[in-house]
Amino acid sequence: MSGNISIAAYVKFSLMAMASMMLGSQLVHNRYKPLDDLEDYVEKEIEKLKAAKELKE
């Protein structure tokens, strides 16, 4: 491996980095709840598209 790092250390570091990214993203998701109002945004965008389509016709 590069930098004279053993395979075991490389794998351990990679697994811990992945675990910390997953934990961090889950914490942010639970704190800010970005998907709670997704249906509202989708409905608004569908209405905008319908209105734009009606204006073109």
mmCIF file as Biopython writes it, N, C-alpha, C and O atoms, coordinates in Angstrom:
data_model
#
loop_
_atom_site.group_PDB
_atom_site.id
_atom_site.type_symbol
_atom_site.label_atom_id
_atom_site.label_alt_id
_atom_site.label_comp_id
_atom_site.label_asym_id
_atom_site.label_entity_id
_atom_site.label_seq_id
_atom_site.pdbx_PDB_ins_code
_atom_site.Cartn_x
_atom_site.Cartn_y
_atom_site.Cartn_z
_atom_site.occupancy
_atom_site.B_iso_or_equiv
_atom_site.auth_seq_id
_atom_site.auth_asym_id
_atom_site.pdbx_PDB_model_num
ATOM 1   N N  . MET A ? 1  ? 0.842   -1.178 0.000   1.0 0.0 1  A 1 
ATOM 2   C CA . MET A ? 1  ? 0.000   0.000  0.000   1.0 0.0 1  A 1 
ATOM 3   C C  . MET A ? 1  ? 0.886   1.240  0.000   1.0 0.0 1  A 1 
ATOM 4   O O  . MET A ? 1  ? 2.076   1.181  0.311   1.0 0.0 1  A 1 
ATOM 5   N N  . SER A ? 2  ? 0.293   2.320  -0.345  1.0 0.0 2  A 1 
ATOM 6   C CA . SER A ? 2  ? 1.073   3.546  -0.407  1.0 0.0 2  A 1 
ATOM 7   C C  . SER A ? 2  ? 1.426   4.040  0.990   1.0 0.0 2  A 1 
ATOM 8   O O  . SER A ? 2  ? 0.646   3.876  1.928   1.0 0.0 2  A 1 
ATOM 9   N N  . GLY A ? 3  ? 2.577   4.631  1.124   1.0 0.0 3  A 1 
ATOM 10  C CA . GLY A ? 3  ? 3.000   5.189  2.396   1.0 0.0 3  A 1 
ATOM 11  C C  . GLY A ? 3  ? 3.359   4.157  3.435   1.0 0.0 3  A 1 
ATOM 12  O O  . GLY A ? 3  ? 3.331   4.449  4.631   1.0 0.0 3  A 1 
ATOM 13  N N  . ASN A ? 4  ? 3.700   2.945  3.003   1.0 0.0 4  A 1 
ATOM 14  C CA . ASN A ? 4  ? 4.089   1.867  3.925   1.0 0.0 4  A 1 
ATOM 15  C C  . ASN A ? 4  ? 3.034   1.598  4.996   1.0 0.0 4  A 1 
ATOM 16  O O  . ASN A ? 4  ? 3.368   1.367  6.158   1.0 0.0 4  A 1 
ATOM 17  N N  . ILE A ? 5  ? 1.778   1.627  4.605   1.0 0.0 5  A 1 
ATOM 18  C CA . ILE A ? 5  ? 0.677   1.324  5.517   1.0 0.0 5  A 1 
ATOM 19  C C  . ILE A ? 5  ? 0.210   -0.099 5.234   1.0 0.0 5  A 1 
ATOM 20  O O  . ILE A ? 5  ? 0.057   -0.491 4.077   1.0 0.0 5  A 1 
ATOM 21  N N  . SER A ? 6  ? -0.014  -0.861 6.285   1.0 0.0 6  A 1 
ATOM 22  C CA . SER A ? 6  ? -0.435  -2.249 6.098   1.0 0.0 6  A 1 
ATOM 23  C C  . SER A ? 6  ? -1.875  -2.296 5.598   1.0 0.0 6  A 1 
ATOM 24  O O  . SER A ? 6  ? -2.638  -1.343 5.748   1.0 0.0 6  A 1 
ATOM 25  N N  . ILE A ? 7  ? -2.218  -3.420 5.008   1.0 0.0 7  A 1 
ATOM 26  C CA . ILE A ? 7  ? -3.578  -3.623 4.507   1.0 0.0 7  A 1 
ATOM 27  C C  . ILE A ? 7  ? -4.583  -3.526 5.656   1.0 0.0 7  A 1 
ATOM 28  O O  . ILE A ? 7  ? -5.649  -2.930 5.499   1.0 0.0 7  A 1 
ATOM 29  N N  . ALA A ? 8  ? -4.253  -4.098 6.789   1.0 0.0 8  A 1 
ATOM 30  C CA . ALA A ? 8  ? -5.161  -4.085 7.940   1.0 0.0 8  A 1 
ATOM 31  C C  . ALA A ? 8  ? -5.443  -2.654 8.399   1.0 0.0 8  A 1 
ATOM 32  O O  . ALA A ? 8  ? -6.589  -2.309 8.688   1.0 0.0 8  A 1 
ATOM 33  N N  . ALA A ? 9  ? -4.404  -1.827 8.467   1.0 0.0 9  A 1 
ATOM 34  C CA . ALA A ? 9  ? -4.601  -0.436 8.887   1.0 0.0 9  A 1 
ATOM 35  C C  . ALA A ? 9  ? -5.429  0.318  7.847   1.0 0.0 9  A 1 
ATOM 36  O O  . ALA A ? 9  ? -6.295  1.122  8.192   1.0 0.0 9  A 1 
ATOM 37  N N  . TYR A ? 10 ? -5.155  0.050  6.583   1.0 0.0 10 A 1 
ATOM 38  C CA . TYR A ? 10 ? -5.894  0.710  5.504   1.0 0.0 10 A 1 
ATOM 39  C C  . TYR A ? 10 ? -7.367  0.337  5.556   1.0 0.0 10 A 1 
ATOM 40  O O  . TYR A ? 10 ? -8.228  1.208  5.434   1.0 0.0 10 A 1 
ATOM 41  N N  . VAL A ? 11 ? -7.671  -0.943 5.735   1.0 0.0 11 A 1 
ATOM 42  C CA . VAL A ? 11 ? -9.054  -1.414 5.797   1.0 0.0 11 A 1 
ATOM 43  C C  . VAL A ? 11 ? -9.736  -0.854 7.038   1.0 0.0 11 A 1 
ATOM 44  O O  . VAL A ? 11 ? -10.881 -0.408 6.968   1.0 0.0 11 A 1 
ATOM 45  N N  . LYS A ? 12 ? -9.045  -0.873 8.169   1.0 0.0 12 A 1 
ATOM 46  C CA . LYS A ? 12 ? -9.616  -0.349 9.416   1.0 0.0 12 A 1 
ATOM 47  C C  . LYS A ? 12 ? -9.956  1.138  9.272   1.0 0.0 12 A 1 
ATOM 48  O O  . LYS A ? 12 ? -11.035 1.577  9.670   1.0 0.0 12 A 1 
ATOM 49  N N  . PHE A ? 13 ? -9.029  1.900  8.702   1.0 0.0 13 A 1 
ATOM 50  C CA . PHE A ? 13 ? -9.282  3.325  8.497   1.0 0.0 13 A 1 
ATOM 51  C C  . PHE A ? 13 ? -10.466 3.538  7.561   1.0 0.0 13 A 1 
ATOM 52  O O  . PHE A ? 13 ? -11.323 4.382  7.822   1.0 0.0 13 A 1 
ATOM 53  N N  . SER A ? 14 ? -10.516 2.776  6.476   1.0 0.0 14 A 1 
ATOM 54  C CA . SER A ? 14 ? -11.610 2.929  5.507   1.0 0.0 14 A 1 
ATOM 55  C C  . SER A ? 14 ? -12.957 2.602  6.134   1.0 0.0 14 A 1 
ATOM 56  O O  . SER A ? 14 ? -13.936 3.311  5.903   1.0 0.0 14 A 1 
ATOM 57  N N  . LEU A ? 15 ? -13.016 1.535  6.923   1.0 0.0 15 A 1 
ATOM 58  C CA . LEU A ? 15 ? -14.275 1.164  7.566   1.0 0.0 15 A 1 
ATOM 59  C C  . LEU A ? 15 ? -14.713 2.203  8.590   1.0 0.0 15 A 1 
ATOM 60  O O  . LEU A ? 15 ? -15.897 2.528  8.686   1.0 0.0 15 A 1 
ATOM 61  N N  . MET A ? 16 ? -13.765 2.718  9.350   1.0 0.0 16 A 1 
ATOM 62  C CA . MET A ? 16 ? -14.112 3.737  10.343  1.0 0.0 16 A 1 
ATOM 63  C C  . MET A ? 16 ? -14.541 5.042  9.668   1.0 0.0 16 A 1 
ATOM 64  O O  . MET A ? 16 ? -15.440 5.724  10.160  1.0 0.0 16 A 1 
ATOM 65  N N  . ALA A ? 17 ? -13.911 5.390  8.556   1.0 0.0 17 A 1 
ATOM 66  C CA . ALA A ? 17 ? -14.302 6.590  7.826   1.0 0.0 17 A 1 
ATOM 67  C C  . ALA A ? 17 ? -15.718 6.432  7.279   1.0 0.0 17 A 1 
ATOM 68  O O  . ALA A ? 17 ? -16.524 7.359  7.354   1.0 0.0 17 A 1 
ATOM 69  N N  . MET A ? 18 ? -16.018 5.257  6.729   1.0 0.0 18 A 1 
ATOM 70  C CA . MET A ? 18 ? -17.357 5.018  6.197   1.0 0.0 18 A 1 
ATOM 71  C C  . MET A ? 18 ? -18.396 5.028  7.320   1.0 0.0 18 A 1 
ATOM 72  O O  . MET A ? 18 ? -19.479 5.591  7.157   1.0 0.0 18 A 1 
ATOM 73  N N  . ALA A ? 19 ? -18.074 4.412  8.450   1.0 0.0 19 A 1 
ATOM 74  C CA . ALA A ? 19 ? -19.009 4.392  9.578   1.0 0.0 19 A 1 
ATOM 75  C C  . ALA A ? 19 ? -19.274 5.800  10.100  1.0 0.0 19 A 1 
ATOM 76  O O  . ALA A ? 19 ? -20.413 6.133  10.428  1.0 0.0 19 A 1 
ATOM 77  N N  . SER A ? 20 ? -18.238 6.629  10.180  1.0 0.0 20 A 1 
ATOM 78  C CA . SER A ? 20 ? -18.438 7.992  10.684  1.0 0.0 20 A 1 
ATOM 79  C C  . SER A ? 20 ? -19.250 8.827  9.690   1.0 0.0 20 A 1 
ATOM 80  O O  . SER A ? 20 ? -20.047 9.667  10.107  1.0 0.0 20 A 1 
ATOM 81  N N  . MET A ? 21 ? -19.062 8.611  8.384   1.0 0.0 21 A 1 
ATOM 82  C CA . MET A ? 21 ? -19.873 9.330  7.400   1.0 0.0 21 A 1 
ATOM 83  C C  . MET A ? 21 ? -21.339 8.922  7.503   1.0 0.0 21 A 1 
ATOM 84  O O  . MET A ? 21 ? -22.231 9.768  7.430   1.0 0.0 21 A 1 
ATOM 85  N N  . MET A ? 22 ? -21.582 7.632  7.672   1.0 0.0 22 A 1 
ATOM 86  C CA . MET A ? 22 ? -22.961 7.148  7.789   1.0 0.0 22 A 1 
ATOM 87  C C  . MET A ? 22 ? -23.619 7.685  9.057   1.0 0.0 22 A 1 
ATOM 88  O O  . MET A ? 22 ? -24.768 8.128  9.023   1.0 0.0 22 A 1 
ATOM 89  N N  . LEU A ? 23 ? -22.896 7.646  10.169  1.0 0.0 23 A 1 
ATOM 90  C CA . LEU A ? 23 ? -23.438 8.153  11.424  1.0 0.0 23 A 1 
ATOM 91  C C  . LEU A ? 23 ? -23.711 9.649  11.327  1.0 0.0 23 A 1 
ATOM 92  O O  . LEU A ? 23 ? -24.751 10.124 11.783  1.0 0.0 23 A 1 
ATOM 93  N N  . GLY A ? 24 ? -22.783 10.390 10.737  1.0 0.0 24 A 1 
ATOM 94  C CA . GLY A ? 24 ? -22.962 11.834 10.596  1.0 0.0 24 A 1 
ATOM 95  C C  . GLY A ? 24 ? -24.152 12.179 9.724   1.0 0.0 24 A 1 
ATOM 96  O O  . GLY A ? 24 ? -24.926 13.078 10.054  1.0 0.0 24 A 1 
ATOM 97  N N  . SER A ? 25 ? -24.304 11.477 8.617   1.0 0.0 25 A 1 
ATOM 98  C CA . SER A ? 25 ? -25.438 11.776 7.741   1.0 0.0 25 A 1 
ATOM 99  C C  . SER A ? 25 ? -26.759 11.414 8.418   1.0 0.0 25 A 1 
ATOM 100 O O  . SER A ? 25 ? -27.762 12.103 8.231   1.0 0.0 25 A 1 
ATOM 101 N N  . GLN A ? 26 ? -26.763 10.341 9.199   1.0 0.0 26 A 1 
ATOM 102 C CA . GLN A ? 26 ? -27.983 9.966  9.919   1.0 0.0 26 A 1 
ATOM 103 C C  . GLN A ? 26 ? -28.331 11.000 10.982  1.0 0.0 26 A 1 
ATOM 104 O O  . GLN A ? 26 ? -29.501 11.337 11.163  1.0 0.0 26 A 1 
ATOM 105 N N  . LEU A ? 27 ? -27.325 11.500 11.680  1.0 0.0 27 A 1 
ATOM 106 C CA . LEU A ? 27 ? -27.575 12.540 12.686  1.0 0.0 27 A 1 
ATOM 107 C C  . LEU A ? 27 ? -28.136 13.804 12.047  1.0 0.0 27 A 1 
ATOM 108 O O  . LEU A ? 27 ? -29.081 14.396 12.567  1.0 0.0 27 A 1 
ATOM 109 N N  . VAL A ? 28 ? -27.560 14.219 10.927  1.0 0.0 28 A 1 
ATOM 110 C CA . VAL A ? 28 ? -28.062 15.410 10.235  1.0 0.0 28 A 1 
ATOM 111 C C  . VAL A ? 28 ? -29.487 15.167 9.758   1.0 0.0 28 A 1 
ATOM 112 O O  . VAL A ? 28 ? -30.343 16.042 9.880   1.0 0.0 28 A 1 
ATOM 113 N N  . HIS A ? 29 ? -29.742 13.990 9.219   1.0 0.0 29 A 1 
ATOM 114 C CA . HIS A ? 29 ? -31.081 13.666 8.729   1.0 0.0 29 A 1 
ATOM 115 C C  . HIS A ? 29 ? -32.102 13.700 9.859   1.0 0.0 29 A 1 
ATOM 116 O O  . HIS A ? 29 ? -33.206 14.213 9.679   1.0 0.0 29 A 1 
ATOM 117 N N  . ASN A ? 30 ? -31.746 13.162 11.013  1.0 0.0 30 A 1 
ATOM 118 C CA . ASN A ? 30 ? -32.661 13.162 12.153  1.0 0.0 30 A 1 
ATOM 119 C C  . ASN A ? 30 ? -32.850 14.546 12.736  1.0 0.0 30 A 1 
ATOM 120 O O  . ASN A ? 30 ? -33.919 14.857 13.261  1.0 0.0 30 A 1 
ATOM 121 N N  . ARG A ? 31 ? -31.827 15.383 12.653  1.0 0.0 31 A 1 
ATOM 122 C CA . ARG A ? 31 ? -31.905 16.732 13.228  1.0 0.0 31 A 1 
ATOM 123 C C  . ARG A ? 31 ? -32.730 17.665 12.347  1.0 0.0 31 A 1 
ATOM 124 O O  . ARG A ? 31 ? -33.612 18.362 12.848  1.0 0.0 31 A 1 
ATOM 125 N N  . TYR A ? 32 ? -32.459 17.689 11.048  1.0 0.0 32 A 1 
ATOM 126 C CA . TYR A ? 32 ? -33.092 18.658 10.158  1.0 0.0 32 A 1 
ATOM 127 C C  . TYR A ? 32 ? -34.297 18.112 9.404   1.0 0.0 32 A 1 
ATOM 128 O O  . TYR A ? 32 ? -35.066 18.892 8.842   1.0 0.0 32 A 1 
ATOM 129 N N  . LYS A ? 33 ? -34.481 16.813 9.376   1.0 0.0 33 A 1 
ATOM 130 C CA . LYS A ? 33 ? -35.623 16.142 8.743   1.0 0.0 33 A 1 
ATOM 131 C C  . LYS A ? 33 ? -35.919 16.706 7.350   1.0 0.0 33 A 1 
ATOM 132 O O  . LYS A ? 33 ? -36.979 17.294 7.134   1.0 0.0 33 A 1 
ATOM 133 N N  . PRO A ? 34 ? -34.991 16.531 6.406   1.0 0.0 34 A 1 
ATOM 134 C CA . PRO A ? 34 ? -35.142 17.131 5.095   1.0 0.0 34 A 1 
ATOM 135 C C  . PRO A ? 34 ? -36.262 16.527 4.246   1.0 0.0 34 A 1 
ATOM 136 O O  . PRO A ? 34 ? -36.730 17.174 3.309   1.0 0.0 34 A 1 
ATOM 137 N N  . LEU A ? 35 ? -36.695 15.322 4.546   1.0 0.0 35 A 1 
ATOM 138 C CA . LEU A ? 35 ? -37.702 14.671 3.709   1.0 0.0 35 A 1 
ATOM 139 C C  . LEU A ? 35 ? -39.112 14.755 4.273   1.0 0.0 35 A 1 
ATOM 140 O O  . LEU A ? 35 ? -40.041 14.201 3.684   1.0 0.0 35 A 1 
ATOM 141 N N  . ASP A ? 36 ? -39.294 15.438 5.407   1.0 0.0 36 A 1 
ATOM 142 C CA . ASP A ? 36 ? -40.629 15.502 6.005   1.0 0.0 36 A 1 
ATOM 143 C C  . ASP A ? 36 ? -41.639 16.224 5.129   1.0 0.0 36 A 1 
ATOM 144 O O  . ASP A ? 36 ? -42.807 15.839 5.094   1.0 0.0 36 A 1 
ATOM 145 N N  . ASP A ? 37 ? -41.216 17.257 4.427   1.0 0.0 37 A 1 
ATOM 146 C CA . ASP A ? 37 ? -42.144 18.025 3.609   1.0 0.0 37 A 1 
ATOM 147 C C  . ASP A ? 37 ? -41.920 17.800 2.119   1.0 0.0 37 A 1 
ATOM 148 O O  . ASP A ? 37 ? -42.250 18.660 1.303   1.0 0.0 37 A 1 
ATOM 149 N N  . LEU A ? 38 ? -41.367 16.659 1.767   1.0 0.0 38 A 1 
ATOM 150 C CA . LEU A ? 38 ? -41.099 16.357 0.365   1.0 0.0 38 A 1 
ATOM 151 C C  . LEU A ? 38 ? -42.381 16.321 -0.458  1.0 0.0 38 A 1 
ATOM 152 O O  . LEU A ? 38 ? -42.403 16.821 -1.583  1.0 0.0 38 A 1 
ATOM 153 N N  . GLU A ? 39 ? -43.446 15.740 0.081   1.0 0.0 39 A 1 
ATOM 154 C CA . GLU A ? 39 ? -44.705 15.646 -0.660  1.0 0.0 39 A 1 
ATOM 155 C C  . GLU A ? 39 ? -45.243 17.034 -1.006  1.0 0.0 39 A 1 
ATOM 156 O O  . GLU A ? 39 ? -45.773 17.246 -2.097  1.0 0.0 39 A 1 
ATOM 157 N N  . ASP A ? 40 ? -45.105 17.981 -0.071  1.0 0.0 40 A 1 
ATOM 158 C CA . ASP A ? 40 ? -45.567 19.349 -0.330  1.0 0.0 40 A 1 
ATOM 159 C C  . ASP A ? 40 ? -44.795 19.977 -1.488  1.0 0.0 40 A 1 
ATOM 160 O O  . ASP A ? 40 ? -45.387 20.606 -2.365  1.0 0.0 40 A 1 
ATOM 161 N N  . TYR A ? 41 ? -43.480 19.806 -1.488  1.0 0.0 41 A 1 
ATOM 162 C CA . TYR A ? 41 ? -42.667 20.356 -2.573  1.0 0.0 41 A 1 
ATOM 163 C C  . TYR A ? 41 ? -43.006 19.712 -3.912  1.0 0.0 41 A 1 
ATOM 164 O O  . TYR A ? 41 ? -43.052 20.393 -4.937  1.0 0.0 41 A 1 
ATOM 165 N N  . VAL A ? 42 ? -43.242 18.405 -3.907  1.0 0.0 42 A 1 
ATOM 166 C CA . VAL A ? 42 ? -43.587 17.711 -5.141  1.0 0.0 42 A 1 
ATOM 167 C C  . VAL A ? 42 ? -44.922 18.226 -5.672  1.0 0.0 42 A 1 
ATOM 168 O O  . VAL A ? 42 ? -45.051 18.483 -6.869  1.0 0.0 42 A 1 
ATOM 169 N N  . GLU A ? 43 ? -45.904 18.376 -4.807  1.0 0.0 43 A 1 
ATOM 170 C CA . GLU A ? 43 ? -47.208 18.890 -5.231  1.0 0.0 43 A 1 
ATOM 171 C C  . GLU A ? 43 ? -47.091 20.303 -5.807  1.0 0.0 43 A 1 
ATOM 172 O O  . GLU A ? 43 ? -47.702 20.606 -6.832  1.0 0.0 43 A 1 
ATOM 173 N N  . LYS A ? 44 ? -46.314 21.162 -5.156  1.0 0.0 44 A 1 
ATOM 174 C CA . LYS A ? 44 ? -46.126 22.529 -5.651  1.0 0.0 44 A 1 
ATOM 175 C C  . LYS A ? 44 ? -45.487 22.529 -7.027  1.0 0.0 44 A 1 
ATOM 176 O O  . LYS A ? 44 ? -45.904 23.283 -7.906  1.0 0.0 44 A 1 
ATOM 177 N N  . GLU A ? 45 ? -44.479 21.690 -7.220  1.0 0.0 45 A 1 
ATOM 178 C CA . GLU A ? 45 ? -43.801 21.633 -8.515  1.0 0.0 45 A 1 
ATOM 179 C C  . GLU A ? 45 ? -44.725 21.082 -9.594  1.0 0.0 45 A 1 
ATOM 180 O O  . GLU A ? 45 ? -44.694 21.551 -10.732 1.0 0.0 45 A 1 
ATOM 181 N N  . ILE A ? 46 ? -45.543 20.099 -9.254  1.0 0.0 46 A 1 
ATOM 182 C CA . ILE A ? 46 ? -46.500 19.566 -10.227 1.0 0.0 46 A 1 
ATOM 183 C C  . ILE A ? 46 ? -47.497 20.651 -10.625 1.0 0.0 46 A 1 
ATOM 184 O O  . ILE A ? 46 ? -47.836 20.780 -11.801 1.0 0.0 46 A 1 
ATOM 185 N N  . GLU A ? 47 ? -47.968 21.430 -9.655  1.0 0.0 47 A 1 
ATOM 186 C CA . GLU A ? 47 ? -48.883 22.525 -9.960  1.0 0.0 47 A 1 
ATOM 187 C C  . GLU A ? 47 ? -48.215 23.579 -10.832 1.0 0.0 47 A 1 
ATOM 188 O O  . GLU A ? 47 ? -48.847 24.111 -11.745 1.0 0.0 47 A 1 
ATOM 189 N N  . LYS A ? 48 ? -46.945 23.891 -10.566 1.0 0.0 48 A 1 
ATOM 190 C CA . LYS A ? 48 ? -46.216 24.849 -11.395 1.0 0.0 48 A 1 
ATOM 191 C C  . LYS A ? 48 ? -46.081 24.353 -12.829 1.0 0.0 48 A 1 
ATOM 192 O O  . LYS A ? 48 ? -46.248 25.118 -13.779 1.0 0.0 48 A 1 
ATOM 193 N N  . LEU A ? 49 ? -45.775 23.054 -12.977 1.0 0.0 49 A 1 
ATOM 194 C CA . LEU A ? 49 ? -45.648 22.491 -14.319 1.0 0.0 49 A 1 
ATOM 195 C C  . LEU A ? 49 ? -46.973 22.513 -15.068 1.0 0.0 49 A 1 
ATOM 196 O O  . LEU A ? 49 ? -47.012 22.801 -16.264 1.0 0.0 49 A 1 
ATOM 197 N N  . LYS A ? 50 ? -48.052 22.208 -14.365 1.0 0.0 50 A 1 
ATOM 198 C CA . LYS A ? 50 ? -49.376 22.249 -15.004 1.0 0.0 50 A 1 
ATOM 199 C C  . LYS A ? 50 ? -49.732 23.676 -15.425 1.0 0.0 50 A 1 
ATOM 200 O O  . LYS A ? 50 ? -50.271 23.894 -16.509 1.0 0.0 50 A 1 
ATOM 201 N N  . ALA A ? 51 ? -49.424 24.647 -14.556 1.0 0.0 51 A 1 
ATOM 202 C CA . ALA A ? 51 ? -49.712 26.049 -14.880 1.0 0.0 51 A 1 
ATOM 203 C C  . ALA A ? 51 ? -48.874 26.506 -16.068 1.0 0.0 51 A 1 
ATOM 204 O O  . ALA A ? 51 ? -49.378 27.209 -16.943 1.0 0.0 51 A 1 
ATOM 205 N N  . ALA A ? 52 ? -47.617 26.119 -16.109 1.0 0.0 52 A 1 
ATOM 206 C CA . ALA A ? 52 ? -46.738 26.500 -17.225 1.0 0.0 52 A 1 
ATOM 207 C C  . ALA A ? 52 ? -47.224 25.847 -18.520 1.0 0.0 52 A 1 
ATOM 208 O O  . ALA A ? 52 ? -47.175 26.466 -19.584 1.0 0.0 52 A 1 
ATOM 209 N N  . LYS A ? 53 ? -47.684 24.617 -18.435 1.0 0.0 53 A 1 
ATOM 210 C CA . LYS A ? 53 ? -48.192 23.930 -19.620 1.0 0.0 53 A 1 
ATOM 211 C C  . LYS A ? 53 ? -49.456 24.611 -20.139 1.0 0.0 53 A 1 
ATOM 212 O O  . LYS A ? 53 ? -49.635 24.748 -21.349 1.0 0.0 53 A 1 
ATOM 213 N N  . GLU A ? 54 ? -50.330 25.036 -19.231 1.0 0.0 54 A 1 
ATOM 214 C CA . GLU A ? 54 ? -51.560 25.715 -19.633 1.0 0.0 54 A 1 
ATOM 215 C C  . GLU A ? 54 ? -51.260 27.071 -20.275 1.0 0.0 54 A 1 
ATOM 216 O O  . GLU A ? 54 ? -51.958 27.488 -21.198 1.0 0.0 54 A 1 
ATOM 217 N N  . LEU A ? 55 ? -50.225 27.757 -19.790 1.0 0.0 55 A 1 
ATOM 218 C CA . LEU A ? 55 ? -49.852 29.049 -20.375 1.0 0.0 55 A 1 
ATOM 219 C C  . LEU A ? 55 ? -49.303 28.898 -21.776 1.0 0.0 55 A 1 
ATOM 220 O O  . LEU A ? 55 ? -49.507 29.774 -22.616 1.0 0.0 55 A 1 
ATOM 221 N N  . LYS A ? 56 ? -48.609 27.799 -22.044 1.0 0.0 56 A 1 
ATOM 222 C CA . LYS A ? 56 ? -48.058 27.571 -23.371 1.0 0.0 56 A 1 
ATOM 223 C C  . LYS A ? 56 ? -49.153 27.275 -24.390 1.0 0.0 56 A 1 
ATOM 224 O O  . LYS A ? 56 ? -49.016 27.579 -25.575 1.0 0.0 56 A 1 
ATOM 225 N N  . GLU A ? 57 ? -50.225 26.687 -23.919 1.0 0.0 57 A 1 
ATOM 226 C CA . GLU A ? 57 ? -51.312 26.310 -24.852 1.0 0.0 57 A 1 
ATOM 227 C C  . GLU A ? 57 ? -52.258 27.416 -25.112 1.0 0.0 57 A 1 
ATOM 228 O O  . GLU A ? 57 ? -53.213 27.247 -25.870 1.0 0.0 57 A 1 
#
